[in-house]
C-alpha cells in the first residue's frame, strides 16, 4: 500500500512540475533584439555609453562593478580625458599613508569602479537585509542574459487580482516568484543624455542592458572576429587538402 501511495505521489509531483517551474521562473523572457546577441553581432557603442551613464547615475548607488577599472571605458569609445574626468568624480579610499591612516583621494583611471558600500554588511544594512549583487558579470550569471535584465527593468506591474505582495516587496512580471525587494529603479526622464537620445524606461533599460553585456564580455567582438578568421582559414585549408588528395591519387583511378 505504501509503495502504491509513494508511486501516486511521485506521479503527482511529475505532473505538477511544469506548473511549479513556470511559477518559479515566471513567463518566457522576450527577445529584446540586441545586436550583440546575433552570431556576428557587435555592441552598439553609443547605447553602451548611455548605459554606463544610467549605471553611474542610478545603479551605482547600490550595485558595485568591482571587476571593472575606469580605464576599461576607453574600449567603449570614451577618450582618455573623458575617462580621467569620470574617475576623478569619485572619492576613493586609499592608504595607509605614512602615519598609518586611510585617506580619501580623487579617483584615477587605474582604479577599480568605486564600491557604493564599504563591505557586504554595510550593503545589507542599507537595503533591508538584501545584498545588491555585483554587476560586473551579472549578464552572464542570469539565465536569459541581457534579455532578462531588460525584461526585469521593464517588468514592474501592479499585482494581479488575488495576488498579495509582501511588505517591502514589489511585483515584477519576469522576476522568479514575481516579488522583488528592489523598487523600480528607472522612471521616464530620469537621466538626461547629450544629443537628445530617448530616456524612457524602455530606452534606458535597453542602454544599461547593453552596457552590462559589454562589461560581462568585453572581448566578445574580438573573439567572434577571430572565430570568423579561423573558419575562413579552415575552409581554405580543407579545399587545398581536397585538391591535393585529388592530384596525388589521380593516377590510381
C-alpha positions in Angstrom: 0.0 0.0 0.0 2.8 2.4 0.9 4.5 1.6 -2.4 1.4 2.5 -4.3 1.0 5.8 -2.3 4.6 6.7 -3.0 4.1 5.9 -6.7 1.0 8.1 -6.8 2.8 10.9 -5.0 5.7 10.7 -7.5 3.3 10.8 -10.5 1.5 13.8 -8.9 4.8 15.7 -8.5 5.9 15.0 -12.0 2.5 16.2 -13.3 2.8 19.4 -11.2 6.4 20.0 -12.1 5.8 22.1 -15.3 3.3 24.3 -13.4 5.7 24.7 -10.4 8.6 25.5 -12.8 6.5 28.1 -14.6 5.6 29.7 -11.4 9.1 29.7 -10.1 10.8 31.0 -13.3 8.0 33.3 -14.5 6.9 33.8 -18.1 9.3 33.3 -21.0 11.8 36.2 -21.4 11.0 38.2 -24.6 13.8 38.6 -27.1 14.8 42.3 -27.0 16.6 42.0 -30.3 20.1 43.1 -29.1 22.6 43.4 -31.9 25.3 41.6 -29.9 23.1 38.5 -29.5 23.4 37.7 -33.2 26.0 35.3 -34.4 28.2 38.0 -35.9 26.7 40.8 -33.8 28.6 43.7 -32.3 27.9 46.2 -29.4 26.2 49.4 -30.1 28.8 51.7 -28.6 26.5 54.7 -28.3 23.9 52.7 -26.5 26.6 51.2 -24.2 27.9 54.7 -23.4 24.4 55.8 -22.4 24.1 52.6 -20.4 27.2 53.5 -18.4 25.7 56.8 -17.7 22.5 55.1 -16.4 24.6 52.8 -14.3 26.7 55.7 -12.9 23.7 57.9 -12.1 21.2 55.2 -11.0 22.5 51.8 -10.4 25.9 52.5 -8.8 24.3 53.8 -5.6 23.6 50.2 -4.7 25.4 47.9 -7.2 29.2 47.6 -7.4 31.2 46.5 -10.5 34.5 45.5 -8.8 35.9 43.7 -11.8 36.0 46.8 -14.0 38.6 49.6 -14.0 37.8 53.1 -15.2 40.4 52.7 -17.9 38.3 49.9 -19.4 35.8 52.6 -20.5 38.2 53.6 -23.3 37.0 50.4 -25.0 33.6 51.9 -25.2 34.9 54.7 -27.3 35.5 57.3 -24.5 38.6 59.3 -24.7 41.4 59.1 -22.1 40.5 62.6 -20.9 36.8 61.7 -20.5 37.8 58.6 -18.5 40.1 60.6 -16.3 37.4 63.1 -15.6 34.9 60.3 -14.8 37.3 58.7 -12.4 38.2 62.0 -10.8 34.5 62.5 -9.9 34.7 59.7 -7.3 36.4 59.7 -4.0 38.4 56.5 -3.5 39.6 55.2 -0.1 43.4 54.6 -0.2 46.2 54.1 2.2 47.5 53.6 4.7 49.6 56.8 4.5 52.9 57.4 6.3 51.0 57.9 9.6 49.2 54.5 9.1 45.8 56.1 8.4 43.4 55.5 5.4 42.5 58.6 3.4 40.2 59.7 0.6 41.5 60.9 -2.8 40.2 61.6 -6.3 39.8 58.5 -8.5 42.2 57.6 -11.2 41.8 55.7 -14.5 43.7 52.8 -13.0 41.2 52.4 -10.1 38.5 49.8 -9.9 35.0 51.1 -10.1 34.2 52.6 -6.6 32.1 50.4 -4.4 28.9 52.0 -3.1 29.4 50.4 0.4 32.4 49.7 2.5 31.5 46.0 2.8 28.7 43.5 2.4 27.3 44.0 5.9 27.0 47.8 5.2 25.3 47.0 1.9 22.8 44.7 3.7 22.1 47.2 6.4 21.3 49.9 3.9 19.0 47.6 1.8 16.8 46.0 4.4 19.0 42.9 4.7 19.2 42.2 1.0 22.7 42.2 -0.6 22.6 44.0 -4.0 24.5 41.8 -6.5 27.7 42.9 -8.1 27.0 43.9 -11.7 30.4 43.0 -13.2 29.2 39.8 -14.8 25.5 39.9 -14.0 24.5 39.3 -17.6 26.5 36.0 -17.7 25.2 35.0 -14.3 21.5 35.3 -15.1 19.6 32.9 -17.4 18.4 34.9 -20.4 21.4 37.3 -20.1 20.8 40.9 -21.3 17.2 39.9 -22.4 16.4 39.0 -18.8 18.0 42.3 -17.4 15.9 44.3 -19.9 12.7 42.4 -19.1 13.3 42.8 -15.4 13.8 46.5 -15.6 10.7 46.9 -17.7 8.6 44.2 -15.9 7.3 46.1 -12.9 3.4 45.9 -12.8 0.6 46.3 -10.4 -0.1 42.9 -8.8 -2.9 41.0 -10.5 -6.1 40.5 -8.6 -5.8 37.9 -5.9 -2.0 38.2 -5.5 -0.8 39.6 -2.2 2.6 41.4 -2.4 4.6 41.1 0.9 5.6 44.2 2.7 8.7 45.8 1.3 8.4 43.8 -2.0 7.4 44.8 -5.5 5.6 42.8 -8.2 7.6 42.1 -11.3 6.3 40.0 -14.1 9.7 38.5 -15.0 11.3 38.0 -11.6 11.2 34.4 -10.3 8.3 34.3 -7.9 7.2 37.8 -9.1 8.1 39.5 -5.8 11.4 41.5 -5.7 12.8 43.7 -3.0 14.3 46.2 -5.4 11.9 49.1 -6.1 11.5 50.1 -9.8 14.9 51.7 -10.4 14.0 53.6 -13.6 11.5 56.3 -14.5 10.9 58.3 -17.6 13.2 61.3 -18.0 15.4 60.2 -15.0 18.7 60.5 -16.9 19.4 63.3 -19.4 21.5 62.2 -22.4 23.6 64.6 -24.5 22.2 64.7 -28.0 18.6 64.2 -27.0 18.6 60.4 -27.0 15.4 58.8 -25.8 15.3 58.5 -22.0 12.1 56.5 -21.4 12.2 53.5 -19.1 12.3 51.2 -22.2 15.2 53.1 -23.8 17.3 53.3 -20.6 16.7 49.7 -19.8 18.0 48.8 -23.3 21.0 51.0 -22.9 22.0 49.8 -19.5 21.5 46.2 -20.5 23.8 46.8 -23.5 26.5 48.3 -21.1 26.2 45.3 -18.7 26.5 42.8 -21.6 29.7 44.6 -22.7 31.1 44.7 -19.2 30.5 41.0 -18.7 32.2 40.1 -22.0 34.2 43.0 -23.4 36.3 40.7 -25.7 33.1 39.3 -27.4 33.7 41.2 -30.7 37.4 40.2 -30.8 36.6 36.6 -30.1 34.0 36.5 -32.8 36.2 38.1 -35.4 38.9 35.6 -34.6 36.4 32.8 -35.0 35.4 34.1 -38.5 39.1 34.2 -39.5 39.7 30.6 -38.2 36.6 29.4 -40.1 37.8 31.0 -43.3 41.3 29.5 -42.8 39.9 26.0 -42.2 37.7 26.3 -45.2 40.6 27.2 -47.5 42.8 24.5 -45.9 40.0 22.0 -46.5 39.7 22.9 -50.2 43.5 22.7 -50.6 43.7 19.4 -48.8 40.9 18.0 -51.1 42.6 19.3 -54.3 46.0 17.9 -53.1 44.3 14.5 -52.5 42.8 14.5 -56.0 46.2 15.4 -57.5 48.1 12.7 -55.6 45.7 9.9 -56.2 44.7 10.9 -59.8 46.9 8.1 -61.3 45.4 5.5 -59.1 42.0 5.6 -60.8 
